[in-house]
Amino acid sequence: MWIVKLALRRPYTFTVVSMLIFLLGIGAFKTMSTDIFPDIDIPVVSVIWTYTGISPDDMEKRVITIAERAMTTTVDGLEHMESQSMNGVGVIKVFFQPNVKIEEAVAEITSIQQTILRVLPPNITPPLIVRYSASSVPVLQLAVSSKTLSEQELYDYDLSFLRQQLATVQGASVPLPYGGKPRQIMVDINSAAMYAKGISPNDVTNALNAQNLILPAGTVKIDNREYLVKLNGSPDVVSGFNDLPVKVVNGAIVYMRDVAQIHDGYAVQTNIVRMNGLRGTLLSVLKSQGASTVEIVKRLKARLTEISAGFPAGLDVEQLADQSVFVSAAVNGVIKEAAIAACLTATMILIFLGSWRSTLIIAVSIPLSILVSLMLLDALGYTLNVMTLGGLSLAVGILVDDATVELENMHRNLGIDNKSLTRAVLDGAQQIA
């Protein structure tokens, strides 16, 4: 009851405090991160090995087993590990104890996996190490299609331009696009021609590796000028690869065009995206941990508007799976319910008690209570998500009950034995408490 007595003794102080709560609460609401789920730090790390062409059995025995054994002796806080071997790909999921600092664990995994590269198959790619987060879900997806551009051109545009532009948005992470055909320079070997000229596939490979080079050569100074010297053996256009010499056979030079055809092509397509019956690509935008879904999507849409002027003719970008719509609806729902509760309660008080003062108290106390909760959530580092918003929704009902019953009880005490206002307020609050 001390706070009620203090409020009666210091009414102006509490008026100023209420105004301060209103201003700070609105500020906290504007600056808090808004997301679908709360930030959950799951101590799981994935180690992804890739080695094109290796069988699942060899991937397990020659890569995954060695990597797992290395981690058991050098990485602290392990709970258990799970692995899966596929054609050319091996995935190790490393689960840690709940109290492990995941940043240190990632550093330990990275160091030991780099160390064992020498005992693994030659030229294997260093592993991709990825952290898991429950909030790492796409906040926005972009479907890219065109009636005039090929799948290869769409994939290349997504990878080289659109993805690069969106990745600069603060808090956004853009993985590689789905669908499309990844661009590659293809060498189509003519087996019959190679056999006739006595050329092996290894000769073609060596010729390409030896002549497709860019080497630094320094500078040369002539008179009072200094020139940059280039030893650029790489052709400027794809068709130039066909003019590279392969080998001298019986005194005649065999060129690349004699035994192979080099052209601008694409890798084997592993997934297909369709949009309105057309082949296209799909870009998923993830958010970094602790960032606000609503703010990120707002920045992404603004960025898309800026770069849309540079899109090629016929390129269509459609926004899909906008998670900010759901989050904004949840926030607006809580605000709407709180406003309805405050209005209905204030109307009921005005009708049954006939007191404008009590009506004003109800209309002010419920929003201020919610704003205090938002201030505390913001101070403790929490976000506005479906969990915290659900708790606030439930709290509105309790606020309505408490405010209605307490005010009614104070009015009842005012009518008993001609109590003074101060005594009626104290007795009414004490009885409800």
Salt bridges, closest charged atoms under 4 A:
ASP35 OD2 - LYS287 NZ 2.84
ASP41 OD1 - ARG131 NH2 3.40
ASP57 OD2 - LYS61 NZ 3.32
ASP58 OD1 - ARG62 NE 3.72
GLU79 OE1 - HIS80 ND1 2.28
GLU82 OE2 - HIS80 NE2 3.19
GLU103 OE2 - ARG131 NH1 3.57
GLU151 OE1 - LYS181 NZ 3.86
GLU151 OE1 - ARG279 NH1 2.87
ASP188 OD2 - HIS263 NE2 2.65
ASP203 OD2 - LYS247 NZ 3.64
ASP243 OD1 - ARG257 NH1 2.80
ASP264 OD2 - ARG183 NH2 2.75
GLU295 OE2 - LYS298 NZ 3.72
GLU306 OE1 - ARG303 NH1 2.81
ASP322 OD2 - LYS301 NZ 2.66
ASP427 OD2 - LYS419 NZ 2.77
ASP427 OD1 - ARG423 NH1 3.15
